[in-house]
């Protein structure tokens, strides 16, 4: 018996539609496995990436930059907040979260750093120094987030779409905890993904929303909320990255 993890990648195209890109199984996270994932996505047609939101996986930022040199890599803000609150007593979480909000809602890096310094000097930080360390350690991958206007930052601050997807996929493996090999596990996950997307497509059709003309399995997600305003802001702020595709 060997424990392994299943990883998912979801991308957002220029039209704001979320697409399931790939799933893979690995025993551990390392630079070699991320290099294979990035190379596979590139070979299958992902020609350029503007920003990657991730959970702090070791080796991933370097491999993303090696595959798509002009990309940004940003840690998930929601993940940082959860990690900072992980060892905080329940009665103090509201206070810690309020202090952290001053950091990720700052208008620039210097203001955010001042908010973090203020939190570090507080009584709460004395009780929970690890909460400060989480943000210090992730600082380099947090600050790209501060470059974006409000509408754009709202789109990229979290990878909750993957978390939601994973919660539904866990239902596929809850009753069946053993698989004979990787292919067996991936097949089960793929069938579950198809069912999830078909169900979502049927719901959009019932609500009269946009549905792809693709027949059979509809492997296409919903449009990101607030996407048009976000893409407008990003295209103006980063014309070199967007003009050639718009």
C-alpha positions as CSV (number, residue, x, y, z in Angstrom):
1,X,0.0,0.0,0.0
2,X,1.4,3.4,-1.0
3,X,-0.3,6.7,-0.4
4,X,-0.3,9.1,-3.4
5,X,-1.9,12.4,-4.1
6,X,-4.0,13.5,-7.1
7,X,-3.3,17.0,-8.4
8,X,-5.5,19.2,-10.6
9,X,-4.9,22.1,-12.9
10,X,-7.6,24.5,-14.0
11,X,-7.0,27.4,-16.4
12,X,-8.9,30.5,-17.3
13,X,-8.9,31.5,-21.0
14,X,-9.1,35.0,-22.3
15,X,-12.8,34.7,-22.6
16,X,-13.1,34.1,-18.9
17,X,-14.2,30.5,-19.2
18,X,-12.6,28.0,-16.8
19,X,-11.2,24.9,-18.3
20,X,-10.0,21.7,-16.6
21,X,-6.5,21.2,-18.0
22,X,-5.1,18.0,-16.5
23,X,-5.0,15.6,-13.5
24,X,-2.0,13.6,-12.5
25,X,-0.9,11.4,-9.6
26,X,2.4,11.6,-7.7
27,X,3.8,10.3,-4.5
28,X,5.4,13.5,-3.6
29,X,5.9,17.1,-4.8
30,X,9.3,18.0,-6.3
31,X,10.9,20.0,-9.1
32,X,11.1,17.0,-11.4
33,X,7.3,16.2,-11.2
34,X,6.4,19.9,-11.7
35,X,8.8,20.0,-14.8
36,X,6.9,17.1,-16.3
37,X,3.5,18.7,-15.6
38,X,4.5,22.1,-17.1
39,X,6.1,20.4,-20.2
40,X,3.0,18.3,-20.8
41,X,0.7,21.3,-20.6
42,X,2.9,23.2,-22.9
43,X,3.1,20.3,-25.4
44,X,-0.7,20.0,-25.3
45,X,-1.2,23.6,-26.4
46,X,-0.9,26.0,-23.3
47,X,1.3,28.5,-25.2
48,X,1.4,31.3,-22.7
49,X,0.4,31.8,-19.0
50,X,0.0,35.2,-17.4
51,X,-0.3,34.2,-13.8
52,X,-0.3,31.0,-11.8
53,X,-2.1,30.9,-8.4
54,X,-0.7,28.0,-6.2
55,X,-0.5,26.7,-2.7
56,X,3.2,27.0,-2.1
57,X,4.3,23.8,-3.7
58,X,8.1,23.5,-3.7
59,X,9.8,23.7,-7.1
60,X,6.6,24.8,-9.0
61,X,7.5,28.5,-9.4
62,X,10.9,27.7,-11.0
63,X,9.4,25.2,-13.4
64,X,6.5,27.6,-14.4
65,X,9.0,30.4,-15.1
66,X,11.2,28.0,-17.1
67,X,8.3,26.9,-19.3
68,X,6.6,30.3,-19.6
69,X,9.3,32.9,-18.9
70,X,6.9,35.9,-18.8
71,X,4.5,34.4,-16.2
72,X,3.9,35.5,-12.7
73,X,3.6,33.0,-9.8
74,X,1.4,34.0,-6.8
75,X,0.5,32.1,-3.7
76,X,-3.2,31.8,-2.9
77,X,-4.2,34.5,-0.5
78,X,-6.9,32.3,1.1
79,X,-4.4,29.6,1.6
80,X,-2.1,32.0,3.4
81,X,-4.9,33.2,5.7
82,X,-5.8,29.6,6.5
83,X,-2.2,28.6,7.1
84,X,-1.7,31.7,9.4
85,X,-4.8,30.7,11.4
86,X,-4.0,27.0,11.6
87,X,-2.5,27.1,15.1
88,X,-4.5,30.1,16.4
89,X,-7.0,29.5,19.1
90,X,-10.6,29.9,17.9
91,X,-11.3,32.9,20.2
92,X,-8.3,34.8,18.6
93,X,-8.9,34.0,14.9
94,X,-11.1,37.0,14.3
95,X,-8.4,39.3,15.6
96,X,-5.7,37.6,13.6
97,X,-7.8,37.7,10.4
98,X,-8.5,41.4,10.9
99,X,-4.8,42.1,11.2
100,X,-4.0,40.0,8.1
101,X,-6.8,41.8,6.1
102,X,-4.8,45.0,6.4
103,X,-1.9,43.2,4.6
104,X,-3.7,41.8,1.6
105,X,-5.9,44.8,1.1
106,X,-3.0,47.2,1.1
107,X,-2.6,49.4,-2.0
108,X,1.1,48.7,-2.4
109,X,4.0,46.6,-1.1
110,X,5.3,49.2,1.4
111,X,1.8,49.6,3.0
112,X,1.4,45.9,3.2
113,X,4.9,45.5,4.8
114,X,4.0,48.2,7.3
115,X,0.8,46.3,8.2
116,X,2.7,43.1,8.6
117,X,5.3,44.9,10.9
118,X,2.4,46.3,12.9
119,X,0.9,42.8,13.3
120,X,4.3,41.4,14.3
121,X,4.6,44.0,17.1
122,X,1.1,43.2,18.5
123,X,0.2,41.0,21.4
124,X,-1.5,38.5,19.1
125,X,1.7,38.0,17.2
126,X,3.6,37.4,20.4
127,X,1.1,34.6,21.1
128,X,1.2,33.2,17.6
129,X,4.6,34.0,16.0
130,X,4.0,31.3,13.4
131,X,1.2,33.4,11.9
132,X,3.8,36.1,11.1
133,X,6.3,33.5,9.8
134,X,3.8,32.2,7.3
135,X,3.5,35.6,5.6
136,X,7.3,36.4,5.9
137,X,8.2,33.1,4.2
138,X,5.6,33.6,1.4
139,X,6.3,37.3,0.9
140,X,8.0,37.0,-2.5
141,X,5.1,35.1,-3.9
142,X,2.5,37.3,-2.2
143,X,3.6,40.7,-3.5
144,X,2.7,40.1,-7.2
145,X,-1.0,40.2,-6.0
146,X,-0.6,43.8,-4.9
147,X,0.2,45.0,-8.5
148,X,-3.3,44.4,-9.7
149,X,-6.3,46.8,-9.6
150,X,-9.3,45.7,-7.4
151,X,-11.4,43.9,-10.1
152,X,-8.4,41.9,-11.3
153,X,-7.1,41.0,-7.8
154,X,-10.6,39.8,-6.9
155,X,-10.3,37.2,-9.7
156,X,-6.8,35.9,-8.9
157,X,-6.6,36.1,-5.1
158,X,-7.7,32.5,-4.6
159,X,-7.8,29.1,-6.2
160,X,-11.1,28.2,-4.5
161,X,-12.4,26.9,-7.9
162,X,-10.0,24.0,-7.6
163,X,-10.9,23.5,-3.9
164,X,-14.6,23.3,-4.8
165,X,-13.7,20.9,-7.6
166,X,-11.6,18.7,-5.3
167,X,-14.4,18.5,-2.8
168,X,-16.7,17.0,-5.4
169,X,-14.0,14.6,-6.6
170,X,-13.4,13.3,-3.1
171,X,-16.8,11.8,-3.3
172,X,-15.5,9.5,-6.1
173,X,-12.7,8.1,-3.8
174,X,-14.5,8.2,-0.5
175,X,-15.9,4.6,-0.7
176,X,-13.1,3.2,-2.8
177,X,-9.8,3.9,-1.0
178,X,-7.7,1.4,-2.9
179,X,-6.7,1.4,-6.6
180,X,-4.7,-1.2,-8.4
181,X,-2.6,1.4,-10.2
182,X,-2.4,5.1,-11.2
183,X,-4.4,4.5,-14.4
184,X,-7.3,3.0,-12.4
185,X,-7.4,6.0,-10.1
186,X,-7.2,8.5,-13.0
187,X,-10.0,6.8,-14.8
188,X,-12.2,7.0,-11.8
189,X,-11.4,10.7,-11.4
190,X,-11.9,11.4,-15.1
191,X,-15.4,9.8,-15.1
192,X,-16.3,11.9,-12.0
193,X,-15.0,15.0,-13.7
194,X,-17.2,14.3,-16.7
195,X,-20.2,13.9,-14.5
196,X,-19.5,17.1,-12.7
197,X,-19.1,19.1,-15.9
198,X,-22.2,17.6,-17.5
199,X,-24.2,18.4,-14.4
200,X,-22.9,22.0,-14.4
201,X,-23.6,22.4,-18.1
202,X,-27.2,21.1,-17.6
203,X,-27.7,23.6,-14.8
204,X,-26.4,26.5,-17.0
205,X,-28.7,25.4,-19.8
206,X,-31.7,25.3,-17.4
207,X,-30.8,28.9,-16.2
208,X,-30.6,30.0,-19.9
209,X,-26.9,30.8,-19.6
210,X,-24.2,30.3,-22.2
211,X,-23.6,26.7,-23.2
212,X,-21.0,25.4,-25.6
213,X,-22.1,23.9,-28.9
214,X,-19.8,20.9,-28.2
215,X,-21.6,17.7,-28.4
216,X,-21.2,14.8,-26.0
217,X,-19.1,15.5,-22.9
218,X,-18.9,19.2,-22.1
219,X,-15.5,19.7,-20.5
220,X,-15.9,23.4,-20.0
221,X,-16.5,25.3,-16.9
222,X,-18.4,28.5,-16.1
223,X,-17.3,32.0,-16.8
224,X,-15.3,33.7,-14.0
225,X,-17.5,36.3,-12.2
226,X,-16.5,39.9,-13.0
227,X,-14.2,38.7,-15.8
228,X,-14.8,41.5,-18.3
229,X,-13.8,44.3,-15.9
230,X,-10.8,42.2,-14.7
231,X,-9.5,41.5,-18.2
232,X,-9.9,45.2,-19.1
233,X,-7.8,46.2,-16.1
234,X,-5.1,43.6,-16.7
235,X,-4.9,44.4,-20.4
236,X,-4.3,48.1,-19.7
237,X,-1.8,47.4,-16.9
238,X,0.1,44.7,-18.9
239,X,-0.3,45.5,-22.6
240,X,2.8,43.5,-23.5
241,X,1.2,40.3,-22.1
242,X,-2.3,40.8,-23.5
243,X,-2.3,42.9,-26.7
244,X,-0.9,40.1,-28.9
245,X,-3.8,37.9,-27.9
246,X,-6.7,40.3,-27.8
